[in-house]
Amino acid sequence: MRHLIKPVLLIAVVVGIVWALTSWPRLSEVETGKTPEYPDLRVRDYSSAENVVSKAAKAAVERLPRWSLGASGSGPRGTEIQAVASSPLLPVKSDVTIRIHRDGGKTRVSVRSKSRMGPLDFGQNARNIRDFLAELDRAMYLP
């Protein structure tokens, strides 16, 4: 029985590696509304003013575990916030750019997450964006 454990373990590891390499798209950058592999990641629209949404976005970044707020700035094209998101399982970081601008009667938020290493992010950039947008929605819709 013991002589079967090593080959079974080896097969399980190989199957796991093959699954991991083929389960996710080969992407190192994901952006709302621009990455067809993740059609659920869409630009968010809010009725609040740009400065209100920007404040909520910064607060959302600060509340997310393993995220750190970087530079931010505002200009005629809107507000841009830089952040760094660290992976919970691997020592991998992603640069996250949050763009906020007024468009007619709504404030639009788009997010881009780009891995710092390799062409395969194992879906982490999409998770970064989903986590941020969920936290931003909470901030915007809670009193």
C-alpha distance (Angstrom), angle and dihedral (degrees) to the residues before:
residue distance angle dihedral
M1 . . .
R2 3.82 . .
H3 3.79 91.5 .
L4 3.84 89.1 61.5
I5 3.80 95.9 54.6
K6 3.82 96.7 72.8
P7 3.84 96.6 49.7
V8 3.81 91.7 44.5
L9 3.80 90.8 48.9
L10 3.81 90.9 48.1
I11 3.81 91.5 50.0
A12 3.81 90.4 49.0
V13 3.81 91.5 51.5
V14 3.81 92.7 48.3
V15 3.82 91.8 47.7
G16 3.80 89.4 48.8
I17 3.80 92.6 51.5
V18 3.81 92.8 47.2
W19 3.81 90.2 48.4
A20 3.81 92.1 49.0
L21 3.80 92.9 49.2
T22 3.80 94.9 47.9
S23 3.81 102.1 36.4
W24 3.79 98.3 71.7
P25 3.78 131.0 50.5
R26 3.79 114.2 -103.1
L27 3.77 96.1 -106.0
S28 3.76 134.7 137.1
E29 3.82 94.7 -179.8
V30 3.80 131.2 47.8
E31 3.81 127.3 -178.4
T32 3.79 132.8 -177.2
G33 3.77 111.7 -100.7
K34 3.81 93.5 1.6
T35 3.80 105.6 70.9
P36 3.82 110.1 77.3
E37 3.81 91.1 -167.9
Y38 3.83 87.7 69.1
P39 3.83 106.9 40.0
D40 3.81 91.0 165.5
L41 3.81 90.6 68.0
R42 3.78 103.4 88.0
V43 3.77 135.4 163.5
R44 3.82 109.7 -93.0
D45 3.80 122.8 -130.3
Y46 3.80 123.3 -156.1
S47 3.78 130.1 -177.5
S48 3.82 92.6 -141.3
A49 3.79 123.7 98.8
E50 3.81 119.4 -87.5
N51 3.82 93.9 -108.9
V52 3.82 91.2 53.0
V53 3.81 92.3 50.4
S54 3.84 91.1 45.0
K55 3.79 91.5 52.9
A56 3.82 90.7 48.6
A57 3.83 90.8 47.8
K58 3.81 92.1 53.7
A59 3.79 90.4 47.6
A60 3.82 90.1 49.4
V61 3.81 91.4 53.4
E62 3.81 90.9 49.5
R63 3.81 91.5 51.3
L64 3.79 95.8 50.4
P65 3.82 114.2 96.4
R66 3.81 115.0 -118.5
W67 3.82 91.5 14.7
S68 3.79 125.8 115.8
L69 3.77 128.1 -166.8
G70 3.78 116.9 -124.1
A71 3.78 131.7 178.0
S72 3.77 124.4 -26.5
G73 3.75 135.1 -176.2
S74 3.78 143.0 171.9
G75 3.76 131.6 -143.4
P76 3.79 142.3 145.6
R77 3.82 90.9 -62.0
G78 3.80 93.1 53.3
T79 3.78 136.5 -101.7
E80 3.79 127.4 -39.8
I81 3.80 123.4 -164.3
Q82 3.80 124.0 -169.1
A83 3.81 121.9 -155.2
V84 3.78 139.2 165.0
A85 3.80 121.3 -134.0
S86 3.80 120.7 -163.5
S87 3.79 121.6 -152.1
P88 3.81 115.3 -113.4
L89 3.82 93.4 -139.3
L90 3.80 107.1 29.9
P91 3.80 132.4 40.4
V92 3.80 89.8 -110.7
K93 3.79 126.7 127.9
S94 3.79 130.5 -159.0
D95 3.78 128.1 -157.4
V96 3.80 110.3 -131.4
T97 3.80 123.3 -161.2
I98 3.80 119.3 -167.0
R99 3.80 116.7 -166.1
I100 3.79 120.5 -166.0
H101 3.78 124.3 -177.1
R102 3.77 140.2 156.9
D103 3.81 115.0 -110.7
G104 3.79 113.2 -179.3
G105 3.78 108.4 -56.6
K106 3.80 96.2 -13.7
T107 3.78 139.7 66.7
R108 3.81 113.6 -129.1
V109 3.79 124.7 -151.4
S110 3.80 122.1 -163.8
V111 3.79 124.8 178.4
R112 3.80 133.0 -159.8
S113 3.81 124.0 -170.6
K114 3.82 119.7 -170.2
S115 3.80 126.1 -175.7
R116 3.76 117.8 -128.9
M117 3.79 93.2 -142.9
G118 3.75 138.3 40.8
P119 3.77 135.5 -9.2
L120 3.80 94.7 -91.2
D121 3.79 121.4 68.1
F122 3.84 98.2 173.1
G123 3.81 88.5 -128.2
Q124 3.82 94.1 -59.1
N125 3.82 95.6 126.8
A126 3.81 91.2 54.1
R127 3.83 89.2 47.9
N128 3.81 89.5 50.3
I129 3.79 90.9 54.9
R130 3.81 93.7 44.4
D131 3.82 91.1 49.5
F132 3.78 92.6 49.1
L133 3.81 95.1 46.2
A134 3.81 91.7 47.8
E135 3.80 90.6 51.5
L136 3.81 91.5 45.6
D137 3.81 90.7 50.5
R138 3.82 89.3 52.1
A139 3.79 90.8 49.9
M140 3.80 93.0 48.0
Y141 3.79 98.1 44.9
L142 3.80 100.8 39.5
P143 3.81 120.5 80.8
